[in-house]
Amino acid sequence: MDACAASIFSLLVTRRGYKAISENLINGQIREKEVRVTGVDGESLGVMSIQEAQRLADEAEVDLVLIAPTAKPPVCRLVDYGKYCYEQKRREKEQKKKQHEVEIKEIRLSPNIDTNDLNTKVTAARKFLAKGNRVKMTLRFRGREMAHMANSKHILDDIATELADVATVEKAAKVEGRSMTMFLAAKK
Protein backbone atom coordinates (compact mmCIF):
# COMPACT_ATOMS: atom_id res chain seq x y z
CA MET A 1 0.00 0.00 0.00
CA ASP A 2 1.53 3.30 -1.06
CA ALA A 3 1.54 6.51 0.94
CA CYS A 4 -1.47 8.01 -0.80
CA ALA A 5 -3.58 4.87 -0.45
CA ALA A 6 -2.79 4.90 3.25
CA SER A 7 -4.10 8.45 3.48
CA ILE A 8 -7.25 7.53 1.57
CA PHE A 9 -8.08 4.71 3.95
CA SER A 10 -7.18 7.02 6.86
CA LEU A 11 -5.03 4.51 8.65
CA LEU A 12 -4.45 6.24 11.93
CA VAL A 13 -1.05 5.58 13.40
CA THR A 14 -0.04 7.14 16.67
CA ARG A 15 3.45 8.66 16.58
CA ARG A 16 4.83 10.81 19.35
CA GLY A 17 1.42 11.97 20.57
CA TYR A 18 -0.10 12.96 17.20
CA LYS A 19 -1.93 10.98 14.54
CA ALA A 20 -0.27 10.47 11.19
CA ILE A 21 -2.80 9.80 8.47
CA SER A 22 -0.25 8.71 5.87
CA GLU A 23 3.39 7.73 5.57
CA ASN A 24 4.22 11.23 4.25
CA LEU A 25 4.01 13.72 7.06
CA ILE A 26 2.23 16.94 6.16
CA ASN A 27 1.87 20.38 7.74
CA GLY A 28 1.65 20.16 11.56
CA GLN A 29 2.75 16.52 11.65
CA ILE A 30 6.36 17.41 10.79
CA ARG A 31 8.42 17.56 14.00
CA GLU A 32 11.81 18.60 12.62
CA LYS A 33 13.50 21.84 13.74
CA GLU A 34 15.08 22.76 10.39
CA VAL A 35 14.14 21.59 6.91
CA ARG A 36 15.29 22.23 3.35
CA VAL A 37 12.32 23.60 1.41
CA THR A 38 11.55 23.40 -2.31
CA GLY A 39 8.89 25.66 -3.77
CA VAL A 40 5.77 24.97 -5.78
CA ASP A 41 7.70 25.22 -9.07
CA GLY A 42 10.53 23.00 -7.80
CA GLU A 43 12.98 25.80 -7.03
CA SER A 44 15.03 25.54 -3.86
CA LEU A 45 14.07 28.02 -1.14
CA GLY A 46 16.91 26.98 1.18
CA VAL A 47 17.16 25.71 4.75
CA MET A 48 14.75 27.27 7.25
CA SER A 49 12.90 26.57 10.46
CA ILE A 50 9.71 24.51 10.31
CA GLN A 51 7.62 27.50 11.45
CA GLU A 52 8.91 29.66 8.61
CA ALA A 53 8.33 26.85 6.09
CA GLN A 54 4.78 26.38 7.38
CA ARG A 55 4.16 30.14 7.08
CA LEU A 56 5.32 30.03 3.42
CA ALA A 57 2.97 27.10 2.77
CA ASP A 58 0.04 28.94 4.35
CA GLU A 59 0.76 32.07 2.26
CA ALA A 60 0.85 30.03 -0.95
CA GLU A 61 -2.30 28.11 0.17
CA VAL A 62 -0.60 24.71 -0.29
CA ASP A 63 0.58 21.93 2.01
CA LEU A 64 4.06 21.41 3.42
CA VAL A 65 4.94 17.75 2.68
CA LEU A 66 7.98 15.91 4.07
CA ILE A 67 9.49 14.29 0.97
CA ALA A 68 12.87 12.97 2.18
CA PRO A 69 12.87 12.42 5.96
CA THR A 70 16.29 10.70 6.02
CA ALA A 71 18.18 13.54 4.31
CA LYS A 72 20.28 15.97 6.36
CA PRO A 73 18.42 18.32 6.78
CA PRO A 74 15.07 16.68 5.85
CA VAL A 75 13.53 17.91 2.59
CA CYS A 76 10.01 19.38 2.47
CA ARG A 77 8.07 20.54 -0.57
CA LEU A 78 5.34 23.13 -0.94
CA VAL A 79 2.68 21.28 -2.90
CA ASP A 80 -1.05 20.57 -3.05
CA TYR A 81 -1.11 17.21 -1.26
CA GLY A 82 -4.06 15.75 -3.17
CA LYS A 83 -2.44 16.58 -6.50
CA TYR A 84 0.90 15.20 -5.23
CA CYS A 85 -0.73 11.85 -4.32
CA TYR A 86 -2.51 11.67 -7.68
CA GLU A 87 0.68 12.27 -9.65
CA GLN A 88 2.60 9.76 -7.54
CA LYS A 89 -0.02 7.08 -8.28
CA ARG A 90 0.01 7.94 -11.96
CA ARG A 91 3.82 7.66 -12.06
CA GLU A 92 3.69 4.23 -10.40
CA LYS A 93 1.05 3.08 -12.89
CA GLU A 94 3.20 4.23 -15.83
CA GLN A 95 6.21 2.35 -14.45
CA LYS A 96 4.12 -0.81 -14.13
CA LYS A 97 3.00 -0.49 -17.75
CA LYS A 98 6.59 -0.23 -18.95
CA GLN A 99 7.66 -3.31 -17.03
CA HIS A 100 7.49 -6.60 -18.86
CA GLU A 101 7.71 -9.75 -16.81
CA VAL A 102 9.46 -12.52 -18.68
CA GLU A 103 7.59 -15.73 -18.13
CA ILE A 104 9.03 -19.20 -18.46
CA LYS A 105 6.87 -21.38 -20.68
CA GLU A 106 7.42 -25.12 -20.41
CA ILE A 107 7.06 -27.55 -23.29
CA ARG A 108 7.12 -31.24 -22.39
CA LEU A 109 8.29 -33.93 -24.74
CA SER A 110 8.83 -37.67 -24.58
CA PRO A 111 11.81 -39.49 -26.12
CA ASN A 112 9.67 -41.41 -28.62
CA ILE A 113 8.07 -38.30 -30.15
CA ASP A 114 7.25 -38.39 -33.87
CA THR A 115 8.44 -35.73 -36.31
CA ASN A 116 5.03 -34.06 -36.83
CA ASP A 117 4.46 -33.83 -33.08
CA LEU A 118 7.96 -32.41 -32.69
CA ASN A 119 7.20 -29.78 -35.37
CA THR A 120 4.05 -28.79 -33.46
CA LYS A 121 6.08 -28.32 -30.27
CA VAL A 122 8.70 -26.29 -32.15
CA THR A 123 5.96 -24.04 -33.56
CA ALA A 124 4.57 -23.47 -30.06
CA ALA A 125 8.06 -22.64 -28.78
CA ARG A 126 8.53 -20.21 -31.67
CA LYS A 127 5.31 -18.38 -30.66
CA PHE A 128 6.40 -18.15 -27.02
CA LEU A 129 9.80 -16.78 -28.04
CA ALA A 130 8.16 -14.22 -30.36
CA LYS A 131 6.23 -12.87 -27.35
CA GLY A 132 9.53 -12.45 -25.47
CA ASN A 133 9.11 -15.35 -23.05
CA ARG A 134 11.76 -17.88 -22.13
CA VAL A 135 11.08 -21.51 -23.03
CA LYS A 136 11.93 -24.56 -20.94
CA MET A 137 12.06 -27.69 -23.06
CA THR A 138 11.60 -30.76 -20.87
CA LEU A 139 12.22 -34.27 -22.15
CA ARG A 140 10.50 -36.64 -19.70
CA PHE A 141 11.59 -40.26 -19.28
CA ARG A 142 9.46 -43.08 -17.86
CA GLY A 143 10.25 -46.70 -17.10
CA ARG A 144 12.66 -48.32 -19.54
CA GLU A 145 13.27 -44.99 -21.28
CA MET A 146 15.57 -44.13 -18.37
CA ALA A 147 18.16 -46.60 -19.67
CA HIS A 148 18.50 -44.67 -22.96
CA MET A 149 18.70 -41.08 -21.73
CA ALA A 150 21.97 -40.32 -23.52
CA ASN A 151 20.54 -41.48 -26.87
CA SER A 152 17.62 -39.01 -26.59
CA LYS A 153 19.72 -35.87 -26.16
CA HIS A 154 19.67 -35.38 -29.94
CA ILE A 155 15.95 -34.40 -29.72
CA LEU A 156 16.76 -31.29 -27.68
CA ASP A 157 19.75 -30.54 -29.91
CA ASP A 158 17.51 -30.74 -33.01
CA ILE A 159 15.03 -28.31 -31.42
CA ALA A 160 17.88 -25.90 -30.63
CA THR A 161 19.11 -25.97 -34.24
CA GLU A 162 15.56 -25.48 -35.64
CA LEU A 163 15.01 -22.47 -33.38
CA ALA A 164 18.52 -21.04 -33.87
CA ASP A 165 17.16 -18.18 -36.02
CA VAL A 166 14.93 -16.81 -33.20
CA ALA A 167 16.46 -18.22 -30.01
CA THR A 168 19.70 -18.85 -28.20
CA VAL A 169 20.36 -21.71 -25.82
CA GLU A 170 20.47 -20.15 -22.37
CA LYS A 171 21.19 -23.40 -20.53
CA ALA A 172 22.29 -26.49 -22.39
CA ALA A 173 20.51 -29.84 -22.03
CA LYS A 174 21.02 -31.19 -18.52
CA VAL A 175 19.69 -34.30 -16.78
CA GLU A 176 17.66 -33.61 -13.63
CA GLY A 177 16.14 -36.74 -12.12
CA ARG A 178 13.75 -38.35 -14.60
CA SER A 179 13.91 -35.49 -17.10
CA MET A 180 16.32 -33.60 -19.31
CA THR A 181 15.83 -29.84 -19.56
CA MET A 182 17.08 -27.07 -21.81
CA PHE A 183 16.30 -23.33 -21.58
CA LEU A 184 15.88 -21.12 -24.64
CA ALA A 185 15.68 -17.32 -24.72
CA ALA A 186 14.65 -15.02 -27.56
CA LYS A 187 17.45 -13.38 -29.55
CA LYS A 188 17.76 -9.65 -29.11
CORQUI-V648139 format. One line per field, one symbol per residue. ss: DSSP state (H for helix, E for strand, C for the rest). phi: phi as a letter, one per 20 degrees, with the letter a starting at -180 (. if undefined). burial: # if it has 9 or more other ideal C-beta (glycine too) atoms within 8 Angstrom, else .. Layout:
BEGIN
ss->???
phi->???
burial->???
END
This chain:
BEGIN
ss->CCHHHHHHCCCCEEECCEEECCCCCEHHHCCCCEEEEECCCCCEEEEEEHHHHHHHHHHHCCEEEEEECCCCCCEEEEECHHHHHHHHHHHHHHHHHHCCCCCEEEEEEECCCCHHHHHHHHHHHHHHHHCCCEEEEEEECCHHHHHHCHHHHHHHHHHHHHCCCCEEEEEEEEEECCEEEEEEEECC
phi->.effffffflfececlncdeecfeeclfffdeecceddffenfednebfffffffffffelceddfecfefdfgddcebffffgfffffffffffffffceeededcdccfdeefffffffffffffffffneecdeddedclffffdfffeffffffffffeffdcdfecfgbecmecccbdccffd
burial->..#####............#.#.###..##.#..#####.....#..#.#..##.##....#####......#######.#..###.##..#...........##.#.###.#....#..##.###.##...#########...##.##..##.######..#..##.#...#.....########..
END
